[in-house]
Amino acid sequence: MKTLFLLAIAVAVGAVMFMGCAKDQADTTKDQVTKGASNAWDKTKEVASGVGKTISKTADQVEETAKLKGPIDATKEIDSSKMSITTMDKTVYVAGSVPTAEQKSKVEQMLHANIDKGFKLDDKLTVAPADTKTDSKADDSSPDSAKK
């Protein structure tokens, strides 16, 4: 009987010790989860901040492009159908062609007058006279017109 009593005490002491270990493990797990959640929140804020900066940067680029391209497209003296204006980072890229040197000069004057400080201009605009070929449907010398 005495052995049974000692065995019961040993089991009780073991259970108490086990519960103490389980509580320590639970506390450790809770601390790890809390730390992980905190790290995840910090990373989320960091990524969100980066996205916000990218959106702001992109909006600035679109705004600068529109500010420069709009007046050029609206000017009837300039054929801007074969030119492009794009802004990336703090550089405004102008490419393509206009039909005359006078139009090229006018575009460049407008760009320099309207470009914001802090932006640089990369001007690759060329002069390429407009195609003077007539439409083959309107050309009476075409082989099809002889059949009519």
PyMOL CGO cylinders between C-alpha atoms (Angstrom):
from pymol import cmd
from pymol.cgo import CYLINDER

trace = [
    CYLINDER, 0.00, 0.00, 0.00, 2.85, 2.27, 0.87, 0.3, 1, 1, 1, 1, 1, 1,
    CYLINDER, 2.85, 2.27, 0.87, 4.28, 1.59, -2.59, 0.3, 1, 1, 1, 1, 1, 1,
    CYLINDER, 4.28, 1.59, -2.59, 1.01, 2.50, -4.23, 0.3, 1, 1, 1, 1, 1, 1,
    CYLINDER, 1.01, 2.50, -4.23, 0.90, 5.72, -2.24, 0.3, 1, 1, 1, 1, 1, 1,
    CYLINDER, 0.90, 5.72, -2.24, 4.47, 6.62, -3.28, 0.3, 1, 1, 1, 1, 1, 1,
    CYLINDER, 4.47, 6.62, -3.28, 3.62, 5.79, -6.88, 0.3, 1, 1, 1, 1, 1, 1,
    CYLINDER, 3.62, 5.79, -6.88, 0.58, 8.11, -6.74, 0.3, 1, 1, 1, 1, 1, 1,
    CYLINDER, 0.58, 8.11, -6.74, 2.75, 10.90, -5.30, 0.3, 1, 1, 1, 1, 1, 1,
    CYLINDER, 2.75, 10.90, -5.30, 5.35, 10.34, -8.04, 0.3, 1, 1, 1, 1, 1, 1,
    CYLINDER, 5.35, 10.34, -8.04, 2.63, 10.53, -10.70, 0.3, 1, 1, 1, 1, 1, 1,
    CYLINDER, 2.63, 10.53, -10.70, 1.22, 13.70, -9.16, 0.3, 1, 1, 1, 1, 1, 1,
    CYLINDER, 1.22, 13.70, -9.16, 4.67, 15.33, -8.98, 0.3, 1, 1, 1, 1, 1, 1,
    CYLINDER, 4.67, 15.33, -8.98, 5.33, 14.30, -12.61, 0.3, 1, 1, 1, 1, 1, 1,
    CYLINDER, 5.33, 14.30, -12.61, 2.01, 15.77, -13.71, 0.3, 1, 1, 1, 1, 1, 1,
    CYLINDER, 2.01, 15.77, -13.71, 2.75, 19.06, -11.95, 0.3, 1, 1, 1, 1, 1, 1,
    CYLINDER, 2.75, 19.06, -11.95, 6.21, 19.18, -13.50, 0.3, 1, 1, 1, 1, 1, 1,
    CYLINDER, 6.21, 19.18, -13.50, 4.74, 18.34, -16.92, 0.3, 1, 1, 1, 1, 1, 1,
    CYLINDER, 4.74, 18.34, -16.92, 2.13, 21.07, -16.58, 0.3, 1, 1, 1, 1, 1, 1,
    CYLINDER, 2.13, 21.07, -16.58, 4.86, 23.53, -15.62, 0.3, 1, 1, 1, 1, 1, 1,
    CYLINDER, 4.86, 23.53, -15.62, 6.82, 22.56, -18.74, 0.3, 1, 1, 1, 1, 1, 1,
    CYLINDER, 6.82, 22.56, -18.74, 3.70, 22.83, -20.88, 0.3, 1, 1, 1, 1, 1, 1,
    CYLINDER, 3.70, 22.83, -20.88, 3.05, 26.33, -19.49, 0.3, 1, 1, 1, 1, 1, 1,
    CYLINDER, 3.05, 26.33, -19.49, 6.66, 27.35, -20.26, 0.3, 1, 1, 1, 1, 1, 1,
    CYLINDER, 6.66, 27.35, -20.26, 6.28, 25.93, -23.78, 0.3, 1, 1, 1, 1, 1, 1,
    CYLINDER, 6.28, 25.93, -23.78, 3.00, 27.79, -24.23, 0.3, 1, 1, 1, 1, 1, 1,
    CYLINDER, 3.00, 27.79, -24.23, 4.63, 31.04, -23.10, 0.3, 1, 1, 1, 1, 1, 1,
    CYLINDER, 4.63, 31.04, -23.10, 7.56, 30.47, -25.48, 0.3, 1, 1, 1, 1, 1, 1,
    CYLINDER, 7.56, 30.47, -25.48, 5.18, 29.72, -28.36, 0.3, 1, 1, 1, 1, 1, 1,
    CYLINDER, 5.18, 29.72, -28.36, 3.12, 32.83, -27.54, 0.3, 1, 1, 1, 1, 1, 1,
    CYLINDER, 3.12, 32.83, -27.54, 6.28, 34.97, -27.56, 0.3, 1, 1, 1, 1, 1, 1,
    CYLINDER, 6.28, 34.97, -27.56, 7.38, 33.49, -30.88, 0.3, 1, 1, 1, 1, 1, 1,
    CYLINDER, 7.38, 33.49, -30.88, 3.96, 34.10, -32.46, 0.3, 1, 1, 1, 1, 1, 1,
    CYLINDER, 3.96, 34.10, -32.46, 3.88, 37.66, -31.14, 0.3, 1, 1, 1, 1, 1, 1,
    CYLINDER, 3.88, 37.66, -31.14, 7.38, 38.35, -32.46, 0.3, 1, 1, 1, 1, 1, 1,
    CYLINDER, 7.38, 38.35, -32.46, 6.51, 36.79, -35.84, 0.3, 1, 1, 1, 1, 1, 1,
    CYLINDER, 6.51, 36.79, -35.84, 3.34, 38.86, -36.11, 0.3, 1, 1, 1, 1, 1, 1,
    CYLINDER, 3.34, 38.86, -36.11, 5.28, 42.01, -35.23, 0.3, 1, 1, 1, 1, 1, 1,
    CYLINDER, 5.28, 42.01, -35.23, 7.92, 41.23, -37.89, 0.3, 1, 1, 1, 1, 1, 1,
    CYLINDER, 7.92, 41.23, -37.89, 5.18, 40.54, -40.46, 0.3, 1, 1, 1, 1, 1, 1,
    CYLINDER, 5.18, 40.54, -40.46, 3.51, 43.87, -39.63, 0.3, 1, 1, 1, 1, 1, 1,
    CYLINDER, 3.51, 43.87, -39.63, 6.81, 45.74, -39.95, 0.3, 1, 1, 1, 1, 1, 1,
    CYLINDER, 6.81, 45.74, -39.95, 7.47, 44.09, -43.34, 0.3, 1, 1, 1, 1, 1, 1,
    CYLINDER, 7.47, 44.09, -43.34, 3.93, 44.91, -44.50, 0.3, 1, 1, 1, 1, 1, 1,
    CYLINDER, 3.93, 44.91, -44.50, 4.42, 48.58, -43.58, 0.3, 1, 1, 1, 1, 1, 1,
    CYLINDER, 4.42, 48.58, -43.58, 7.77, 48.61, -45.39, 0.3, 1, 1, 1, 1, 1, 1,
    CYLINDER, 7.77, 48.61, -45.39, 6.30, 47.10, -48.57, 0.3, 1, 1, 1, 1, 1, 1,
    CYLINDER, 6.30, 47.10, -48.57, 3.27, 49.39, -48.43, 0.3, 1, 1, 1, 1, 1, 1,
    CYLINDER, 3.27, 49.39, -48.43, 5.56, 52.39, -48.10, 0.3, 1, 1, 1, 1, 1, 1,
    CYLINDER, 5.56, 52.39, -48.10, 7.50, 51.25, -51.16, 0.3, 1, 1, 1, 1, 1, 1,
    CYLINDER, 7.50, 51.25, -51.16, 4.29, 50.80, -53.14, 0.3, 1, 1, 1, 1, 1, 1,
    CYLINDER, 4.29, 50.80, -53.14, 3.17, 54.29, -52.14, 0.3, 1, 1, 1, 1, 1, 1,
    CYLINDER, 3.17, 54.29, -52.14, 6.47, 55.76, -53.29, 0.3, 1, 1, 1, 1, 1, 1,
    CYLINDER, 6.47, 55.76, -53.29, 6.24, 53.89, -56.59, 0.3, 1, 1, 1, 1, 1, 1,
    CYLINDER, 6.24, 53.89, -56.59, 2.68, 55.11, -57.17, 0.3, 1, 1, 1, 1, 1, 1,
    CYLINDER, 2.68, 55.11, -57.17, 3.73, 58.67, -56.37, 0.3, 1, 1, 1, 1, 1, 1,
    CYLINDER, 3.73, 58.67, -56.37, 6.75, 58.41, -58.67, 0.3, 1, 1, 1, 1, 1, 1,
    CYLINDER, 6.75, 58.41, -58.67, 4.61, 56.98, -61.49, 0.3, 1, 1, 1, 1, 1, 1,
    CYLINDER, 4.61, 56.98, -61.49, 2.02, 59.72, -61.03, 0.3, 1, 1, 1, 1, 1, 1,
    CYLINDER, 2.02, 59.72, -61.03, 4.77, 62.36, -61.25, 0.3, 1, 1, 1, 1, 1, 1,
    CYLINDER, 4.77, 62.36, -61.25, 6.06, 60.79, -64.48, 0.3, 1, 1, 1, 1, 1, 1,
    CYLINDER, 6.06, 60.79, -64.48, 2.60, 60.64, -66.06, 0.3, 1, 1, 1, 1, 1, 1,
    CYLINDER, 2.60, 60.64, -66.06, 1.91, 64.23, -65.01, 0.3, 1, 1, 1, 1, 1, 1,
    CYLINDER, 1.91, 64.23, -65.01, 5.21, 65.49, -66.49, 0.3, 1, 1, 1, 1, 1, 1,
    CYLINDER, 5.21, 65.49, -66.49, 4.60, 63.63, -69.77, 0.3, 1, 1, 1, 1, 1, 1,
    CYLINDER, 4.60, 63.63, -69.77, 1.07, 64.99, -70.08, 0.3, 1, 1, 1, 1, 1, 1,
    CYLINDER, 1.07, 64.99, -70.08, 2.20, 68.51, -69.23, 0.3, 1, 1, 1, 1, 1, 1,
    CYLINDER, 2.20, 68.51, -69.23, 4.76, 68.42, -72.04, 0.3, 1, 1, 1, 1, 1, 1,
    CYLINDER, 4.76, 68.42, -72.04, 2.88, 66.38, -74.66, 0.3, 1, 1, 1, 1, 1, 1,
    CYLINDER, 2.88, 66.38, -74.66, -0.54, 68.05, -74.34, 0.3, 1, 1, 1, 1, 1, 1,
    CYLINDER, -0.54, 68.05, -74.34, 0.44, 71.49, -75.65, 0.3, 1, 1, 1, 1, 1, 1,
    CYLINDER, 0.44, 71.49, -75.65, 2.51, 69.99, -78.47, 0.3, 1, 1, 1, 1, 1, 1,
    CYLINDER, 2.51, 69.99, -78.47, -0.37, 67.76, -79.59, 0.3, 1, 1, 1, 1, 1, 1,
    CYLINDER, -0.37, 67.76, -79.59, -2.75, 70.73, -79.40, 0.3, 1, 1, 1, 1, 1, 1,
    CYLINDER, -2.75, 70.73, -79.40, -0.57, 72.93, -81.62, 0.3, 1, 1, 1, 1, 1, 1,
    CYLINDER, -0.57, 72.93, -81.62, -1.85, 72.76, -85.20, 0.3, 1, 1, 1, 1, 1, 1,
    CYLINDER, -1.85, 72.76, -85.20, 1.53, 73.88, -86.58, 0.3, 1, 1, 1, 1, 1, 1,
    CYLINDER, 1.53, 73.88, -86.58, 3.18, 70.66, -85.33, 0.3, 1, 1, 1, 1, 1, 1,
    CYLINDER, 3.18, 70.66, -85.33, 2.50, 67.20, -86.76, 0.3, 1, 1, 1, 1, 1, 1,
    CYLINDER, 2.50, 67.20, -86.76, 3.22, 65.13, -83.66, 0.3, 1, 1, 1, 1, 1, 1,
    CYLINDER, 3.22, 65.13, -83.66, 1.69, 61.92, -85.00, 0.3, 1, 1, 1, 1, 1, 1,
    CYLINDER, 1.69, 61.92, -85.00, 5.10, 60.27, -85.42, 0.3, 1, 1, 1, 1, 1, 1,
    CYLINDER, 5.10, 60.27, -85.42, 6.75, 61.40, -82.21, 0.3, 1, 1, 1, 1, 1, 1,
    CYLINDER, 6.75, 61.40, -82.21, 6.55, 60.16, -78.65, 0.3, 1, 1, 1, 1, 1, 1,
    CYLINDER, 6.55, 60.16, -78.65, 7.22, 61.68, -75.26, 0.3, 1, 1, 1, 1, 1, 1,
    CYLINDER, 7.22, 61.68, -75.26, 7.79, 59.40, -72.28, 0.3, 1, 1, 1, 1, 1, 1,
    CYLINDER, 7.79, 59.40, -72.28, 9.03, 60.13, -68.77, 0.3, 1, 1, 1, 1, 1, 1,
    CYLINDER, 9.03, 60.13, -68.77, 10.97, 57.56, -66.75, 0.3, 1, 1, 1, 1, 1, 1,
    CYLINDER, 10.97, 57.56, -66.75, 12.51, 58.43, -63.42, 0.3, 1, 1, 1, 1, 1, 1,
    CYLINDER, 12.51, 58.43, -63.42, 13.58, 62.05, -63.86, 0.3, 1, 1, 1, 1, 1, 1,
    CYLINDER, 13.58, 62.05, -63.86, 14.28, 61.87, -67.62, 0.3, 1, 1, 1, 1, 1, 1,
    CYLINDER, 14.28, 61.87, -67.62, 11.90, 62.95, -70.38, 0.3, 1, 1, 1, 1, 1, 1,
    CYLINDER, 11.90, 62.95, -70.38, 12.55, 60.96, -73.57, 0.3, 1, 1, 1, 1, 1, 1,
    CYLINDER, 12.55, 60.96, -73.57, 11.52, 62.49, -76.90, 0.3, 1, 1, 1, 1, 1, 1,
    CYLINDER, 11.52, 62.49, -76.90, 11.74, 60.24, -79.96, 0.3, 1, 1, 1, 1, 1, 1,
    CYLINDER, 11.74, 60.24, -79.96, 10.35, 59.89, -83.45, 0.3, 1, 1, 1, 1, 1, 1,
    CYLINDER, 10.35, 59.89, -83.45, 10.12, 62.53, -86.12, 0.3, 1, 1, 1, 1, 1, 1,
    CYLINDER, 10.12, 62.53, -86.12, 8.39, 65.66, -87.34, 0.3, 1, 1, 1, 1, 1, 1,
    CYLINDER, 8.39, 65.66, -87.34, 8.13, 66.72, -90.99, 0.3, 1, 1, 1, 1, 1, 1,
    CYLINDER, 8.13, 66.72, -90.99, 10.19, 69.95, -90.84, 0.3, 1, 1, 1, 1, 1, 1,
    CYLINDER, 10.19, 69.95, -90.84, 13.13, 71.53, -89.04, 0.3, 1, 1, 1, 1, 1, 1,
    CYLINDER, 13.13, 71.53, -89.04, 10.83, 74.40, -88.08, 0.3, 1, 1, 1, 1, 1, 1,
    CYLINDER, 10.83, 74.40, -88.08, 8.48, 71.97, -86.30, 0.3, 1, 1, 1, 1, 1, 1,
    CYLINDER, 8.48, 71.97, -86.30, 11.43, 70.30, -84.57, 0.3, 1, 1, 1, 1, 1, 1,
    CYLINDER, 11.43, 70.30, -84.57, 12.64, 73.68, -83.33, 0.3, 1, 1, 1, 1, 1, 1,
    CYLINDER, 12.64, 73.68, -83.33, 9.16, 74.60, -82.09, 0.3, 1, 1, 1, 1, 1, 1,
    CYLINDER, 9.16, 74.60, -82.09, 8.85, 71.26, -80.21, 0.3, 1, 1, 1, 1, 1, 1,
    CYLINDER, 8.85, 71.26, -80.21, 12.24, 71.76, -78.56, 0.3, 1, 1, 1, 1, 1, 1,
    CYLINDER, 12.24, 71.76, -78.56, 11.36, 75.32, -77.54, 0.3, 1, 1, 1, 1, 1, 1,
    CYLINDER, 11.36, 75.32, -77.54, 8.09, 74.13, -75.99, 0.3, 1, 1, 1, 1, 1, 1,
    CYLINDER, 8.09, 74.13, -75.99, 9.83, 71.28, -74.15, 0.3, 1, 1, 1, 1, 1, 1,
    CYLINDER, 9.83, 71.28, -74.15, 12.54, 73.52, -72.68, 0.3, 1, 1, 1, 1, 1, 1,
    CYLINDER, 12.54, 73.52, -72.68, 9.96, 76.12, -71.65, 0.3, 1, 1, 1, 1, 1, 1,
    CYLINDER, 9.96, 76.12, -71.65, 7.67, 73.61, -69.89, 0.3, 1, 1, 1, 1, 1, 1,
    CYLINDER, 7.67, 73.61, -69.89, 9.93, 70.92, -68.41, 0.3, 1, 1, 1, 1, 1, 1,
    CYLINDER, 9.93, 70.92, -68.41, 9.99, 70.92, -64.61, 0.3, 1, 1, 1, 1, 1, 1,
    CYLINDER, 9.99, 70.92, -64.61, 13.18, 71.53, -62.69, 0.3, 1, 1, 1, 1, 1, 1,
    CYLINDER, 13.18, 71.53, -62.69, 14.81, 68.27, -61.73, 0.3, 1, 1, 1, 1, 1, 1,
    CYLINDER, 14.81, 68.27, -61.73, 13.86, 66.59, -65.01, 0.3, 1, 1, 1, 1, 1, 1,
    CYLINDER, 13.86, 66.59, -65.01, 16.38, 66.15, -67.78, 0.3, 1, 1, 1, 1, 1, 1,
    CYLINDER, 16.38, 66.15, -67.78, 15.59, 65.99, -71.48, 0.3, 1, 1, 1, 1, 1, 1,
    CYLINDER, 15.59, 65.99, -71.48, 16.80, 63.19, -73.76, 0.3, 1, 1, 1, 1, 1, 1,
    CYLINDER, 16.80, 63.19, -73.76, 15.93, 64.54, -77.20, 0.3, 1, 1, 1, 1, 1, 1,
    CYLINDER, 15.93, 64.54, -77.20, 16.14, 62.05, -80.08, 0.3, 1, 1, 1, 1, 1, 1,
    CYLINDER, 16.14, 62.05, -80.08, 13.62, 63.87, -82.28, 0.3, 1, 1, 1, 1, 1, 1,
    CYLINDER, 13.62, 63.87, -82.28, 14.50, 63.91, -85.99, 0.3, 1, 1, 1, 1, 1, 1,
    CYLINDER, 14.50, 63.91, -85.99, 13.24, 65.59, -89.13, 0.3, 1, 1, 1, 1, 1, 1,
    CYLINDER, 13.24, 65.59, -89.13, 11.67, 63.22, -91.66, 0.3, 1, 1, 1, 1, 1, 1,
    CYLINDER, 11.67, 63.22, -91.66, 9.60, 64.84, -94.38, 0.3, 1, 1, 1, 1, 1, 1,
    CYLINDER, 9.60, 64.84, -94.38, 6.06, 63.57, -94.66, 0.3, 1, 1, 1, 1, 1, 1,
    CYLINDER, 6.06, 63.57, -94.66, 5.42, 60.80, -97.17, 0.3, 1, 1, 1, 1, 1, 1,
    CYLINDER, 5.42, 60.80, -97.17, 4.28, 62.52, -100.40, 0.3, 1, 1, 1, 1, 1, 1,
    CYLINDER, 4.28, 62.52, -100.40, 3.09, 59.38, -102.19, 0.3, 1, 1, 1, 1, 1, 1,
    CYLINDER, 3.09, 59.38, -102.19, -0.49, 59.59, -103.30, 0.3, 1, 1, 1, 1, 1, 1,
    CYLINDER, -0.49, 59.59, -103.30, -3.08, 57.01, -102.49, 0.3, 1, 1, 1, 1, 1, 1,
    CYLINDER, -3.08, 57.01, -102.49, -3.12, 54.31, -105.21, 0.3, 1, 1, 1, 1, 1, 1,
    CYLINDER, -3.12, 54.31, -105.21, -6.92, 54.49, -105.37, 0.3, 1, 1, 1, 1, 1, 1,
    CYLINDER, -6.92, 54.49, -105.37, -6.76, 58.14, -106.38, 0.3, 1, 1, 1, 1, 1, 1,
    CYLINDER, -6.76, 58.14, -106.38, -3.89, 57.63, -108.82, 0.3, 1, 1, 1, 1, 1, 1,
    CYLINDER, -3.89, 57.63, -108.82, -5.33, 57.37, -112.35, 0.3, 1, 1, 1, 1, 1, 1,
    CYLINDER, -5.33, 57.37, -112.35, -2.15, 55.81, -113.68, 0.3, 1, 1, 1, 1, 1, 1,
    CYLINDER, -2.15, 55.81, -113.68, -2.59, 52.64, -111.60, 0.3, 1, 1, 1, 1, 1, 1,
    CYLINDER, -2.59, 52.64, -111.60, -3.17, 49.42, -113.56, 0.3, 1, 1, 1, 1, 1, 1,
    CYLINDER, -3.17, 49.42, -113.56, -6.61, 49.07, -111.99, 0.3, 1, 1, 1, 1, 1, 1,
    CYLINDER, -6.61, 49.07, -111.99, -7.78, 52.43, -113.30, 0.3, 1, 1, 1, 1, 1, 1,
    CYLINDER, -7.78, 52.43, -113.30, -7.04, 51.37, -116.90, 0.3, 1, 1, 1, 1, 1, 1,
    CYLINDER, -7.04, 51.37, -116.90, -9.53, 48.50, -116.55, 0.3, 1, 1, 1, 1, 1, 1,
    CYLINDER, -9.53, 48.50, -116.55, -12.37, 50.82, -115.53, 0.3, 1, 1, 1, 1, 1, 1,
]
cmd.load_cgo(trace, "trace")
